[in-house]
């Protein structure tokens, strides 16, 4: 397999990962809308009397979404590093950019 084919396959895999992330975010948006509607109807001042417990309840509900967004952000940063390596016109290292590509997927032992 040539370097160009390997880069093409990598970019194709990144595009598929981005599509899957878009599907995850779309499903989470739909789920969040359902949760919002439920919260607006059921979580009232009668059901949660003080502000502190109201805040802690809200944080528990949204903690999963925050973790998902955090994870997707890290994944996007890794894909971004990989795409920069592949698409950089210079290719200033002797591998033609492959060491940077592996760094984006956690494949380097360097302290960076």
Residue, then its C-alpha position, 0 to 999 in steps of 0.5 A: x500500500x502506498x503512502x497516499x493510499x494509507x493517507x486516503x484510508x486514514x482520512x476516510x476513517x476520520x470522515x466515518x468517525x465524524x459521521x458517527x459523532x454527528x449521529x451520537x450528537x443528534x441522538x443526544x440532542x433528541x434525548x436532551x429535548x425529551x429530558x428538558x420536557x420532562x424536567x419542565x413538567x415534573x421538577x418544580x419548587x414543590x418537588x424540590x424545596x430548596x435551591x441547593x438540592x435543586x442545583x445538585x439534581x440538575x448537575x446529576x442530570x447533566x453530568x452525563x452530557x458534560x462527560x460525553x461532550x468532553x470525550x467527543x472534544x478529546x476525540x476531535x482534537x486527536x482527529x484534528x492532529x491526524x488531519x493536520x499531519x496528513x494534510x500538511x504540505x511540508x511533511x518535514x519529518x522523515x516518515x512523511x508525517x506518520x509519526x505525527x499521525x500516530x501521536x494523534x492516536x496516542x501511538x508515541x511515547x514522547x513527552x509532548 
